[in-house]
Amino acid sequence: MKRTLLTALAALMCLQAAPVLAENYEVNLTRKGSNVYKIDGKDIIIQTRYCYVYAYSEEAIFKASGYGGEVIFFDSKDKCDVKAVFGLSKQTPGKYVVTVSHEDDDWYEVFGTNSYIKTSSCLSLALGDEAYLTISPSGFGRLRFDDGDDCVVEGVYTKLRL
């Protein structure tokens, strides 16, 4: 009787713990900017906090939990906190007026949305600045600021929940 009760309690505890376990993914990551890593072969960006690993197609484990998690790099053994994960958003080609703020190198948050713009070699330190976003049918585009800065847009991304 005691053995059956203990077994039932142990099984119940395992069932209760299961939903809080994080999902683990094996990924190859390439650093695209300060705290910005791209999963090789996927249109997925991982934004980290205070991560200084210069990875080029480096194997890693991504432990997902809600919107964030942790990345553990195999070669360097470094662990980095994941702030958010983003997937490429399919934008309708056109011209848009957006308000953006600089988050990290080549990474801009679009105010009032759950979207972020990934640029290439963009030097603007915008903080709530109005800009003009042009998206071509290929998904690439340009981000132009009133001060004359003109940046190539690699894509518009939306925060994912894993």
DSSP file (Angstrom, degrees, kcal/mol; ACC not computed):
  #  RESIDUE AA STRUCTURE BP1 BP2  ACC     N-H-->O    O-->H-N    N-H-->O    O-->H-N    TCO  KAPPA ALPHA  PHI   PSI    X-CA   Y-CA   Z-CA
    1    1 A M     >        0   0    0      0, 0.0     4,-2.1     0, 0.0     5,-0.2   0.000 360.0 360.0 360.0 -47.7    0.0    0.0    0.0
    2    2 A K  H  >  +     0   0    0      1,-0.2     4,-2.6     2,-0.2     5,-0.2   0.898 360.0  52.4 -63.2 -40.1    2.8    2.5    1.0
    3    3 A R  H  > S+     0   0    0      1,-0.2     4,-2.3     2,-0.2    -1,-0.2   0.898 109.8  48.5 -63.9 -41.0    4.8    1.5   -2.2
    4    4 A T  H  > S+     0   0    0      2,-0.2     4,-2.3     1,-0.2    -1,-0.2   0.899 112.1  48.9 -65.4 -41.5    1.7    2.2   -4.4
    5    5 A L  H  X S+     0   0    0     -4,-2.1     4,-2.4     2,-0.2    -2,-0.2   0.916 112.3  47.9 -64.8 -44.0    1.1    5.5   -2.8
    6    6 A L  H  X S+     0   0    0     -4,-2.6     4,-2.5     2,-0.2    -2,-0.2   0.899 112.0  50.0 -63.4 -41.2    4.8    6.6   -3.1
    7    7 A T  H  X S+     0   0    0     -4,-2.3     4,-2.3     2,-0.2    -2,-0.2   0.908 111.4  48.6 -63.9 -42.2    4.8    5.5   -6.8
    8    8 A A  H  X S+     0   0    0     -4,-2.3     4,-2.3     2,-0.2    -2,-0.2   0.904 112.2  48.6 -64.9 -42.0    1.6    7.5   -7.5
    9    9 A L  H  X S+     0   0    0     -4,-2.4     4,-2.4     2,-0.2    -2,-0.2   0.905 111.3  49.9 -64.9 -41.6    3.1   10.6   -5.7
   10   10 A A  H  X S+     0   0    0     -4,-2.5     4,-1.9     2,-0.2    -2,-0.2   0.912 111.8  48.3 -63.4 -42.4    6.3   10.3   -7.7
   11   11 A A  H  X S+     0   0    0     -4,-2.3     4,-2.0     1,-0.2    -2,-0.2   0.899 111.2  50.5 -64.3 -40.6    4.4   10.0  -11.0
   12   12 A L  H  X S+     0   0    0     -4,-2.3     4,-2.1     1,-0.2    -2,-0.2   0.898 108.9  51.4 -64.7 -41.4    2.2   13.0  -10.1
   13   13 A M  H  X S+     0   0    0     -4,-2.4     4,-1.7     1,-0.2    -1,-0.2   0.888 109.1  51.1 -63.2 -39.1    5.3   15.1   -9.3
   14   14 A C  H  X S+     0   0    0     -4,-1.9     4,-1.4     1,-0.2    -1,-0.2   0.895 109.7  49.8 -65.2 -39.8    6.9   14.2  -12.7
   15   15 A L  H  < S+     0   0    0     -4,-2.0    -2,-0.2     1,-0.2    -1,-0.2   0.890 110.5  49.7 -66.7 -38.8    3.7   15.2  -14.5
   16   16 A Q  H  < S+     0   0    0     -4,-2.1     4,-0.3     1,-0.2    -1,-0.2   0.843 111.8  48.5 -69.4 -32.0    3.6   18.5  -12.7
   17   17 A A  H >< S+     0   0    0     -4,-1.7     3,-1.1     1,-0.2     4,-0.4   0.753  92.7  79.6 -79.2 -24.1    7.2   19.3  -13.5
   18   18 A A  G >< S+     0   0    0     -4,-1.4     3,-1.5     1,-0.2    -1,-0.2   0.862  85.1  56.3 -57.2 -44.2    7.0   18.5  -17.2
   19   19 A P  G 3  S+     0   0    0      0, 0.0    -1,-0.2     0, 0.0    -2,-0.1   0.750 104.0  54.5 -63.8 -22.3    5.4   21.7  -18.4
   20   20 A V  G <  S+     0   0    0     -3,-1.1    -2,-0.2    -4,-0.3     2,-0.2   0.524  81.8 109.7 -90.1  -3.6    8.2   23.9  -17.0
   21   21 A L    <   -     0   0    0     -3,-1.5     2,-0.2    -4,-0.4    -3,-0.0  -0.483  68.4-125.7 -71.7 140.9   11.0   22.1  -18.7
   22   22 A A        -     0   0    0     -2,-0.2     2,-0.3    43,-0.1    43,-0.2  -0.516  19.0-114.7 -84.6 153.7   12.7   24.0  -21.5
   23   23 A E  E     -A   64   0A   0     41,-1.2    41,-2.9    -2,-0.2     2,-0.4  -0.703  27.0-146.7 -84.8 139.2   13.0   22.8  -25.0
   24   24 A N  E     -A   63   0A   0     -2,-0.3     2,-0.4    39,-0.2    39,-0.2  -0.914  15.3-174.6-110.1 135.3   16.6   22.2  -26.2
   25   25 A Y  E     -A   62   0A   0     37,-2.2    37,-3.1    -2,-0.4     2,-0.6  -0.993  22.1-137.5-129.0 133.5   17.7   22.7  -29.8
   26   26 A E  E     +A   61   0A   0     -2,-0.4     2,-0.3    35,-0.2    35,-0.2  -0.810  40.4 166.1 -85.4 125.7   21.0   21.9  -31.4
   27   27 A V  E     -A   60   0A   0     33,-2.7    33,-2.7    -2,-0.6     2,-0.5  -0.924  39.4-131.2-137.8 159.3   21.9   24.9  -33.7
   28   28 A N  E     -A   59   0A   0     -2,-0.3    12,-3.0    12,-0.2     2,-0.4  -0.980  33.8-161.2-109.7 124.9   24.8   26.4  -35.6
   29   29 A L  E     -AB  58  39A   0     29,-2.7    29,-2.4    -2,-0.5     2,-0.4  -0.853  15.2-167.8-115.1 143.2   25.1   30.1  -34.8
   30   30 A T  E     - B   0  38A   0      8,-2.0     8,-2.8    -2,-0.4     2,-0.3  -0.997  28.5-121.3-125.7 129.5   26.8   33.0  -36.6
   31   31 A R  E     + B   0  37A   0     24,-2.9     6,-0.3    -2,-0.4     3,-0.1  -0.539  30.7 174.7 -71.4 127.8   27.3   36.3  -35.0
   32   32 A K  E     -     0   0A   0      4,-3.2     2,-0.3     1,-0.4     5,-0.2   0.477  64.1 -31.7-109.9  -8.9   25.7   39.1  -37.0
   33   33 A G  E >  S- B   0  36A   0      3,-1.3     3,-2.1    74,-0.0    -1,-0.4  -0.958  97.7 -33.0 172.6 179.5   26.3   42.0  -34.6
   34   34 A S  T 3  S-     0   0    0      1,-0.3    71,-0.2    -2,-0.3    18,-0.1  -0.428 131.2 -10.8 -60.0 118.1   26.6   42.8  -31.0
   35   35 A N  T 3  S+     0   0    0     16,-0.6    13,-2.1    -2,-0.3     2,-0.5   0.689 112.6 114.1  63.1  21.2   24.2   40.4  -29.1
   36   36 A V  E <   +BC  33  47A   0     -3,-2.1    -4,-3.2    11,-0.2    -3,-1.3  -0.974  38.5 173.1-127.2 118.1   22.7   39.3  -32.5
   37   37 A Y  E     -BC  31  46A   0      9,-2.6     9,-3.6    -2,-0.5     2,-0.4  -0.960  17.9-148.3-125.2 141.3   23.2   35.7  -33.7
   38   38 A K  E     -BC  30  45A   0     -8,-2.8    -8,-2.0    -2,-0.4     2,-0.6  -0.899  19.4-124.5-110.0 137.0   21.6   34.0  -36.7
   39   39 A I  E >   -B   29   0A   0      5,-2.5     3,-2.0    -2,-0.4     5,-0.5  -0.704  39.6-112.4 -77.0 121.4   20.7   30.3  -36.8
   40   40 A D  T 3  S+     0   0    0    -12,-3.0   -12,-0.2    -2,-0.6     3,-0.1  -0.287  97.3  10.6 -58.4 132.8   22.5   29.0  -39.9
   41   41 A G  T 3  S+     0   0    0      1,-0.2     2,-0.3    -3,-0.0    -1,-0.3   0.445 115.8  86.8  80.1   0.3   20.1   27.9  -42.7
   42   42 A K  S <  S-     0   0    0     -3,-2.0     2,-0.8     2,-0.2    -1,-0.2  -0.917  80.0-125.6-129.1 155.2   17.1   29.5  -40.9
   43   43 A D  S    S+     0   0    0     -2,-0.3    45,-2.0    -3,-0.1     2,-0.4  -0.393  73.0 119.8 -93.5  55.0   15.5   32.9  -40.9
   44   44 A I  E     - D   0  87A   0     -2,-0.8    -5,-2.5    -5,-0.5     2,-0.4  -0.984  46.1-161.8-127.2 130.9   15.7   33.0  -37.1
   45   45 A I  E     -CD  38  86A   0     41,-2.5    41,-3.0    -2,-0.4     2,-0.5  -0.910   4.8-155.4-111.3 136.3   17.7   35.6  -35.1
   46   46 A I  E     -CD  37  85A   0     -9,-3.6    -9,-2.6    -2,-0.4     2,-0.5  -0.963   7.9-157.1-110.9 121.8   18.6   35.1  -31.4
   47   47 A Q  E     -CD  36  84A   0     37,-2.8    36,-2.4    -2,-0.5    37,-1.7  -0.875  16.9-172.3-100.4 126.7   19.2   38.3  -29.4
   48   48 A T  E     - D   0  82A   0    -13,-2.1     2,-0.5    -2,-0.5    34,-0.2  -0.515  22.4-119.3-110.3 176.6   21.4   37.8  -26.3
   49   49 A R  E    S- D   0  81A   0     32,-1.9    32,-0.6    -2,-0.2   -14,-0.1  -0.987  87.0 -18.5-118.9 125.7   22.5   39.9  -23.4
   50   50 A Y  S    S+     0   0    0     -2,-0.5     2,-0.5     1,-0.2    -1,-0.1   0.860  87.1 157.2  51.2  45.3   26.1   40.7  -22.8
   51   51 A C        +     0   0    0      1,-0.1   -16,-0.6    29,-0.1    -1,-0.2  -0.904  20.0 176.0-106.4 123.9   27.3   37.9  -25.1
   52   52 A Y        +     0   0    0     -2,-0.5     2,-0.5   -18,-0.1    -1,-0.1   0.099  31.1 131.6-115.7  20.5   30.8   38.3  -26.5
   53   53 A V        -     0   0    0      1,-0.1     2,-1.4     2,-0.0   -18,-0.1  -0.646  48.0-149.5 -79.7 122.6   31.2   35.1  -28.4
   54   54 A Y        +     0   0    0     -2,-0.5     2,-0.4   -24,-0.0    -1,-0.1  -0.699  31.2 178.3 -91.7  85.4   32.5   35.6  -32.0
   55   55 A A        -     0   0    0     -2,-1.4   -24,-2.9     3,-0.1     2,-0.4  -0.708  24.0-175.8 -97.2 137.8   30.8   32.6  -33.6
   56   56 A Y  S    S-     0   0    0     -2,-0.4   -26,-0.2   -26,-0.2   -27,-0.1  -0.901  84.3 -31.8-129.0 103.4   30.9   31.6  -37.2
   57   57 A S  S    S+     0   0    0     -2,-0.4     2,-0.3     1,-0.2   -27,-0.2   0.864  93.1 170.9  54.5  39.9   28.7   28.6  -37.8
   58   58 A E  E     -A   29   0A   0    -29,-2.4   -29,-2.7     1,-0.1    -1,-0.2  -0.639  36.0-115.8 -85.2 136.0   29.5   27.4  -34.2
   59   59 A E  E     +A   28   0A   0     -2,-0.3    15,-2.4   -31,-0.2    16,-0.5  -0.444  47.1 161.0 -68.2 139.7   27.6   24.5  -32.8
   60   60 A A  E     -AE  27  73A   0    -33,-2.7   -33,-2.7    13,-0.2     2,-0.5  -0.973  39.3-121.4-153.2 163.1   25.5   25.4  -29.8
   61   61 A I  E     -AE  26  72A   0     11,-2.5    11,-2.6    -2,-0.3     2,-0.6  -0.962  21.9-157.4-109.1 128.0   22.6   24.3  -27.6
   62   62 A F  E     -AE  25  71A   0    -37,-3.1   -37,-2.2    -2,-0.5     2,-0.9  -0.936   1.6-161.4-106.5 115.5   19.7   26.7  -27.4
   63   63 A K  E     -AE  24  70A   0      7,-3.3     7,-1.9    -2,-0.6     2,-0.3  -0.846  16.5-156.0 -97.3 102.9   17.6   26.1  -24.3
   64   64 A A  E     +AE  23  69A   0    -41,-2.9   -41,-1.2    -2,-0.9     2,-0.3  -0.580  21.5 168.8 -86.0 140.6   14.3   27.8  -25.1
   65   65 A S  E >   - E   0  68A   0      3,-2.4     3,-1.8    -2,-0.3     2,-0.3  -0.815  63.5 -51.9-151.2 106.7   12.0   29.0  -22.4
   66   66 A G  T 3  S-     0   0    0     -2,-0.3    96,-2.4     1,-0.3    -1,-0.0  -0.499 122.1 -18.5  65.2-121.7    9.0   31.3  -23.3
   67   67 A Y  T 3  S+     0   0    0     -2,-0.3    18,-0.6    94,-0.2    -1,-0.3   0.614 138.1  19.9 -90.1 -14.6   10.4   34.2  -25.3
   68   68 A G  E <   +E   65   0A   0     -3,-1.8    -3,-2.4    16,-0.2     2,-0.3  -0.074  58.3 151.7-127.0-138.7   14.0   33.7  -24.2
   69   69 A G  E     -EF  64  82A   0     13,-1.2    13,-2.5    -5,-0.3     2,-0.3  -1.000  46.3 -59.8 141.5-141.0   16.3   31.1  -22.7
   70   70 A E  E     -EF  63  81A   0     -7,-1.9    -7,-3.3    -2,-0.3     2,-0.4  -0.995  27.2-148.0-149.1 146.0   20.1   30.4  -22.8
   71   71 A V  E     -EF  62  80A   0      9,-2.7     9,-2.8    -2,-0.3     2,-0.5  -0.971   9.9-166.5-116.6 132.7   22.7   29.5  -25.5
   72   72 A I  E     -EF  61  79A   0    -11,-2.6   -11,-2.5    -2,-0.4     2,-0.4  -0.976  13.3-145.8-120.0 117.9   25.6   27.3  -24.7
   73   73 A F  E  >  -E   60   0A   0      5,-2.6     4,-1.3    -2,-0.5   -13,-0.2  -0.683   2.8-148.8 -85.8 132.4   28.4   27.3  -27.3
   74   74 A F  T  4 S+     0   0    0    -15,-2.4    -1,-0.1    -2,-0.4   -14,-0.1   0.953  90.3  42.0 -65.6 -52.8   30.3   24.0  -27.7
   75   75 A D  T  4 S+     0   0    0    -16,-0.5    -1,-0.1     1,-0.2   -15,-0.1   0.941 126.8  28.8 -65.6 -50.8   33.8   25.2  -28.6
   76   76 A S  T  4 S-     0   0    0      2,-0.1    -1,-0.2     1,-0.0    -2,-0.2   0.660  92.6-137.5 -86.1 -16.2   34.2   28.0  -26.1
   77   77 A K     <  +     0   0    0     -4,-1.3    -3,-0.1     1,-0.2     2,-0.1   0.600  51.2 151.7  66.5  12.4   31.9   26.6  -23.4
   78   78 A D        -     0   0    0     -5,-0.1    -5,-2.6    -6,-0.1     2,-0.4  -0.456  35.3-149.8 -74.3 146.8   30.4   30.1  -23.0
   79   79 A K  E     - F   0  72A   0     -7,-0.2     2,-0.4    -2,-0.1    -7,-0.2  -0.962  13.1-170.8-116.7 135.4   26.8   30.5  -21.8
   80   80 A C  E     - F   0  71A   0     -9,-2.8    -9,-2.7    -2,-0.4     2,-0.3  -0.986  23.6-122.6-130.1 138.2   24.8   33.5  -22.9
   81   81 A D  E     -DF  49  70A   0    -32,-0.6   -32,-1.9    -2,-0.4     2,-0.6  -0.593  26.7-135.8 -74.2 132.9   21.4   34.7  -21.7
   82   82 A V  E     -DF  48  69A   0    -13,-2.5   -13,-1.2    -2,-0.3   -34,-0.3  -0.834  19.2-174.8 -96.1 121.5   18.8   34.9  -24.5
   83   83 A K  E     -     0   0A   0    -36,-2.4     2,-0.3    -2,-0.6   -35,-0.2   0.888  66.3 -25.0 -78.8 -43.3   16.7   38.1  -24.5
   84   84 A A  E     -D   47   0A   0    -37,-1.7   -37,-2.8   -16,-0.1     2,-0.4  -0.985  50.9-130.8-165.1 163.3   14.4   37.1  -27.4
   85   85 A V  E     -D   46   0A   0    -18,-0.6    75,-3.5    75,-0.5     2,-0.4  -0.983  24.5-164.1-125.3 137.4   14.1   35.0  -30.5
   86   86 A F  E     -DG  45 159A   0    -41,-3.0   -41,-2.5    -2,-0.4     2,-0.3  -0.947   7.7-156.1-128.1 142.5   12.8   36.5  -33.8
   87   87 A G  E     -DG  44 158A   0     71,-2.6    71,-2.6    -2,-0.4   -43,-0.2  -0.887  37.5 -93.9-113.5 148.6   11.5   35.0  -37.0
   88   88 A L  E     - G   0 157A   0    -45,-2.0     2,-0.4    -2,-0.3    69,-0.3  -0.376  40.3-144.9 -61.5 131.3   11.6   36.7  -40.5
   89   89 A S        -     0   0    0     67,-3.4     2,-0.9    -2,-0.1    67,-0.5  -0.830  11.0-127.1-101.2 135.3    8.3   38.5  -41.1
   90   90 A K        -     0   0    0     -2,-0.4     2,-0.3    65,-0.1    67,-0.0  -0.732  32.8-165.1 -82.9 108.4    6.8   38.6  -44.6
   91   91 A Q        -     0   0    0     -2,-0.9    48,-0.1    48,-0.1     3,-0.0  -0.737  23.8-114.0 -97.0 142.7    6.2   42.3  -45.3
   92   92 A T        -     0   0    0     -2,-0.3    43,-0.2     1,-0.1    -1,-0.0  -0.600  43.6-106.2 -69.6 127.6    4.1   43.6  -48.1
   93   93 A P  S    S+     0   0    0      0, 0.0     2,-0.3     0, 0.0    43,-0.2  -0.277  75.2  86.8 -55.7 140.6    6.3   45.5  -50.5
   94   94 A G  E    S-H  135   0A   0     41,-1.7    41,-2.9    -3,-0.0     2,-0.4  -0.973  76.3 -64.3 159.3-169.9    5.9   49.3  -50.2
   95   95 A K  E     -H  134   0A   0     -2,-0.3     2,-0.3    39,-0.2    39,-0.2  -0.943  45.8-178.8-116.7 134.6    7.0   52.4  -48.4
   96   96 A Y  E     -H  133   0A   0     37,-3.1    37,-2.9    -2,-0.4     2,-0.6  -0.955  26.5-136.5-133.2 147.7    6.3   52.9  -44.7
   97   97 A V  E     +H  132   0A   0     -2,-0.3     2,-0.3    35,-0.2    35,-0.2  -0.937  37.5 174.7-101.1 123.6    7.0   55.6  -42.1
   98   98 A V  E     -H  131   0A   0     33,-2.6    33,-3.1    -2,-0.6     2,-0.5  -0.903  32.7-134.5-130.0 155.5    8.2   54.0  -38.9
   99   99 A T  E     -H  130   0A   0     12,-0.3    12,-3.4    -2,-0.3     2,-0.3  -0.964  36.9-177.8-108.9 121.4    9.5   55.2  -35.5
  100  100 A V  E     -HI 129 110A   0     29,-2.8    29,-1.9    -2,-0.5    28,-0.8  -0.852  21.3-160.8-125.6 155.3   12.7   53.2  -34.6
  101  101 A S  E     -HI 127 109A   0      8,-1.9     8,-2.7    -2,-0.3     2,-0.4  -0.998  31.1-112.8-132.3 138.2   15.2   53.0  -31.8
  102  102 A H  E     + I   0 108A   0     24,-3.6     6,-0.2    -2,-0.4     3,-0.1  -0.544  37.6 168.6 -69.7 123.5   18.6   51.5  -32.0
  103  103 A E  E     -     0   0A   0      4,-2.9     2,-0.3     1,-0.5     5,-0.2   0.835  63.4 -24.8-100.6 -51.7   18.8   48.2  -29.9
  104  104 A D  E >  S- I   0 107A   0      3,-1.5     3,-2.2   -69,-0.0    -1,-0.5  -0.857  99.7 -40.1-149.5 178.7   22.2   46.7  -30.9
  105  105 A D  T 3  S-     0   0    0      1,-0.3    18,-0.1    -2,-0.3     3,-0.1  -0.274 129.1 -10.4 -50.9 124.0   24.5   46.9  -33.9
  106  106 A D  T 3  S+     0   0    0     16,-0.6    13,-2.2    18,-0.1     2,-0.4   0.769 112.8 113.5  57.5  29.5   22.4   46.8  -37.1
  107  107 A W  E <   +IJ 104 118A   0     -3,-2.2    -4,-2.9    11,-0.2    -3,-1.5  -0.963  41.7 180.0-138.7 115.7   19.3   46.0  -35.0
  108  108 A Y  E     -IJ 102 117A   0      9,-2.4     9,-3.1    -2,-0.4     2,-0.4  -0.954  21.0-138.6-124.6 133.9   16.3   48.5  -34.6
  109  109 A E  E     -IJ 101 116A   0     -8,-2.7    -8,-1.9    -2,-0.4     2,-0.7  -0.730  17.7-135.6 -86.8 136.2   13.1   48.2  -32.7
  110  110 A V  E >   -I  100   0A   0      5,-2.5     3,-1.5    -2,-0.4     5,-0.5  -0.849  29.2-120.6 -93.2 115.9   10.0   49.5  -34.5
  111  111 A F  T 3  S+     0   0    0    -12,-3.4   -12,-0.3    -2,-0.7     3,-0.1  -0.249  90.7  15.6 -59.8 136.5    8.0   51.5  -31.9
  112  112 A G  T 3  S+     0   0    0      1,-0.3     2,-0.3     2,-0.0    -1,-0.2   0.523 115.1  77.8  81.2   6.1    4.5   50.3  -31.2
  113  113 A T  S <  S-     0   0    0     -3,-1.5    -1,-0.3     2,-0.2    -3,-0.0  -0.782  84.1-118.5-133.0 178.0    4.9   46.9  -32.8
  114  114 A N  S    S+     0   0    0     -2,-0.3    45,-1.7    -3,-0.1     2,-0.3  -0.081  80.6 111.8-104.0  29.7    6.5   43.6  -32.0
  115  115 A S  E     - K   0 158A   0     -5,-0.5    -5,-2.5    43,-0.2     2,-0.3  -0.756  46.2-168.0-113.4 152.9    8.9   44.0  -35.0
  116  116 A Y  E     -JK 109 157A   0     41,-2.7    41,-3.5    -2,-0.3     2,-0.5  -0.975  16.0-136.9-135.3 147.5   12.6   44.6  -35.4
  117  117 A I  E     -JK 108 156A   0     -9,-3.1    -9,-2.4    -2,-0.3     2,-0.6  -0.927   9.6-153.5-110.8 125.7   14.6   45.7  -38.5
  118  118 A K  E     +JK 107 155A   0     37,-2.8    36,-2.9    -2,-0.5    37,-1.4  -0.882  23.7 179.1 -97.4 120.3   17.9   43.9  -39.2
  119  119 A T  E     - K   0 153A   0    -13,-2.2     2,-0.4    -2,-0.6    34,-0.2  -0.513  26.1-121.9-111.9-179.6   20.2   46.2  -41.2
  120  120 A S  E    S- K   0 152A   0     32,-1.7    32,-0.8    -2,-0.2   -14,-0.1  -0.986  84.6 -16.7-129.2 121.2   23.7   46.0  -42.7
  121  121 A S  S    S+     0   0    0     -2,-0.4     2,-0.5     1,-0.2    -1,-0.1   0.869  83.8 162.9  55.2  43.9   26.4   48.5  -41.7
  122  122 A C        -     0   0    0      1,-0.1   -16,-0.6    30,-0.1    -1,-0.2  -0.827  21.4-175.0 -96.4 126.9   23.9   51.0  -40.3
  123  123 A L        +     0   0    0     -2,-0.5     2,-0.1   -18,-0.1    -1,-0.1   0.443  39.6 123.0-101.9  -2.0   25.5   53.7  -38.1
  124  124 A S        -     0   0    0      1,-0.1   -18,-0.1     2,-0.0    -2,-0.1  -0.401  46.0-160.4 -67.3 133.7   22.4   55.5  -36.9
  125  125 A L        +     0   0    0     -2,-0.1    -1,-0.1   -23,-0.1    -2,-0.0  -0.269  28.5 178.9-102.7  43.5   21.9   55.6  -33.1
  126  126 A A        -     0   0    0    -25,-0.1   -24,-3.6     1,-0.1     2,-0.3  -0.086  17.5-173.1 -51.6 139.6   18.2   56.4  -33.5
  127  127 A L  E    S-H  101   0A   0    -26,-0.3   -26,-0.2   -24,-0.0    -1,-0.1  -0.770  79.8 -27.7-137.1  89.9   16.2   56.8  -30.3
  128  128 A G  E    S+     0   0A   0    -28,-0.8     2,-0.3    -2,-0.3   -27,-0.2   0.816  97.3 158.6  71.5  31.7   12.6   57.2  -31.2
  129  129 A D  E     -H  100   0A   0    -29,-1.9   -29,-2.8     1,-0.0     2,-0.3  -0.633  43.5-119.2 -90.4 145.3   13.4   58.7  -34.6
  130  130 A E  E     +H   99   0A   0     -2,-0.3    16,-0.8   -31,-0.2     2,-0.3  -0.633  40.6 171.9 -79.2 138.8   11.1   58.7  -37.6
  131  131 A A  E     -HL  98 145A   0    -33,-3.1   -33,-2.6    -2,-0.3     2,-0.6  -0.932  33.1-117.5-143.8 165.5   12.5   56.9  -40.6
  132  132 A Y  E     -HL  97 144A   0     12,-2.9    12,-2.6    -2,-0.3     2,-0.6  -0.938  25.0-162.6-112.7 117.6   11.3   55.7  -44.0
  133  133 A L  E     -HL  96 143A   0    -37,-2.9   -37,-3.1    -2,-0.6     2,-0.5  -0.883   4.7-171.7-103.7 122.3   11.3   52.0  -44.6
  134  134 A T  E     -HL  95 142A   0      8,-2.7     8,-1.9    -2,-0.6     2,-0.5  -0.969   3.8-166.9-114.3 123.0   11.1   50.8  -48.2
  135  135 A I  E     -HL  94 141A   0    -41,-2.9   -41,-1.7    -2,-0.5     6,-0.2  -0.944   6.8-152.7-112.8 126.6   10.6   47.0  -48.7
  136  136 A S    >   -     0   0    0      4,-3.2     3,-2.0    -2,-0.5    -2,-0.0  -0.434  35.7 -99.3 -88.1 167.9   11.1   45.5  -52.2
  137  137 A P  T 3  S+     0   0    0      0, 0.0    -1,-0.1     0, 0.0     4,-0.1   0.760 122.9  62.1 -58.9 -23.9    9.3   42.4  -53.4
  138  138 A S  T 3  S-     0   0    0      2,-0.1     3,-0.1     1,-0.1    -3,-0.0   0.623 117.5-112.3 -76.8 -12.0   12.5   40.3  -52.5
  139  139 A G  S <  S+     0   0    0     -3,-2.0    17,-0.1     1,-0.5     2,-0.1   0.166  85.6 107.2  99.6 -17.2   12.0   41.3  -48.9
  140  140 A F        +     0   0    0     -5,-0.1    -4,-3.2    15,-0.1    -1,-0.5  -0.378  41.5 141.6 -83.6 171.3   15.1   43.5  -48.7
  141  141 A G  E     -LM 135 153A   0     12,-1.6    12,-2.9    -6,-0.2     2,-0.3  -0.920  41.1 -80.0-175.9-157.3   14.9   47.2  -48.6
  142  142 A R  E     -LM 134 152A   0     -8,-1.9    -8,-2.7    -2,-0.3     2,-0.5  -0.972  16.1-153.9-136.4 148.7   16.2   50.5  -47.2
  143  143 A L  E     -LM 133 151A   0      8,-2.5     8,-2.7    -2,-0.3     2,-0.4  -0.979  20.1-169.9-123.5 115.3   15.8   52.4  -44.0
  144  144 A R  E     -LM 132 150A   0    -12,-2.6   -12,-2.9    -2,-0.5     2,-0.3  -0.906   4.9-157.6-114.6 133.5   16.3   56.2  -44.4
  145  145 A F  E >   -L  131   0A   0      4,-2.9     3,-1.8    -2,-0.4   -14,-0.2  -0.716  29.3-116.3-105.0 156.6   16.6   58.7  -41.6
  146  146 A D  T 3  S+     0   0    0    -16,-0.8    -1,-0.1     1,-0.3   -15,-0.1   0.784 113.1  63.1 -60.2 -28.4   16.0   62.4  -41.7
  147  147 A D  T 3  S-     0   0    0      2,-0.1    -1,-0.3     1,-0.1     3,-0.1   0.451 124.5 -99.2 -79.8   2.0   19.6   63.1  -40.9
  148  148 A G  S <  S+     0   0    0     -3,-1.8    -2,-0.1     1,-0.3     2,-0.1   0.226  74.9 143.0 103.2 -15.2   20.7   61.5  -44.2
  149  149 A D        -     0   0    0     -5,-0.1    -4,-2.9     1,-0.0     2,-0.4  -0.402  28.9-169.7 -60.7 134.2   21.7   58.0  -42.9
  150  150 A D  E     -M  144   0A   0     -6,-0.2     2,-0.3    -3,-0.1    -6,-0.2  -0.986   5.3-173.5-132.2 118.7   20.7   55.4  -45.4
  151  151 A C  E     -M  143   0A   0     -8,-2.7    -8,-2.5    -2,-0.4     2,-0.4  -0.876  26.0-120.8-121.8 145.7   20.8   51.7  -44.4
  152  152 A V  E     -MK 142 120A   0    -32,-0.8   -32,-1.7    -2,-0.3     2,-0.6  -0.692  28.2-141.5 -79.7 131.5   20.3   48.4  -46.2
  153  153 A V  E     -MK 141 119A   0    -12,-2.9   -12,-1.6    -2,-0.4   -34,-0.3  -0.862  18.6-176.0 -98.8 121.5   17.5   46.3  -44.7
  154  154 A E  E     -     0   0A   0    -36,-2.9     2,-0.3    -2,-0.6   -35,-0.2   0.756  65.5 -41.4 -84.0 -27.6   18.2   42.6  -44.5
  155  155 A G  E     - K   0 118A   0    -37,-1.4   -37,-2.8     2,-0.0     2,-0.5  -0.921  46.9-108.9 173.0 162.2   14.8   41.8  -43.1
  156  156 A V  E     - K   0 117A   0    -67,-0.5   -67,-3.4    -2,-0.3     2,-0.3  -0.953  39.2-163.3-110.3 129.0   12.0   42.7  -40.8
  157  157 A Y  E     -GK  88 116A   0    -41,-3.5   -41,-2.7    -2,-0.5     2,-0.4  -0.829  10.7-152.2-119.0 151.7   11.6   40.3  -37.8
  158  158 A T  E     -GK  87 115A   0    -71,-2.6   -71,-2.6    -2,-0.3   -43,-0.2  -0.949  32.2-101.7-122.3 142.2    8.9   39.5  -35.3
  159  159 A K  E     -G   86   0A   0    -45,-1.7     2,-0.3    -2,-0.4   -73,-0.3  -0.378  38.8-150.6 -64.2 135.0    9.4   38.2  -31.8
  160  160 A L        -     0   0    0    -75,-3.5     2,-0.5   -93,-0.2   -75,-0.5  -0.801   7.8-144.9-107.0 148.5    8.6   34.4  -31.5
  161  161 A R              0   0    0     -2,-0.3   -94,-0.2     1,-0.1   -95,-0.1  -0.970 360.0 360.0-110.3 123.9    7.3   32.5  -28.5
  162  162 A L              0   0    0    -96,-2.4   -95,-0.1    -2,-0.5    -1,-0.1   0.423 360.0 360.0-101.6 360.0    8.8   29.0  -28.3
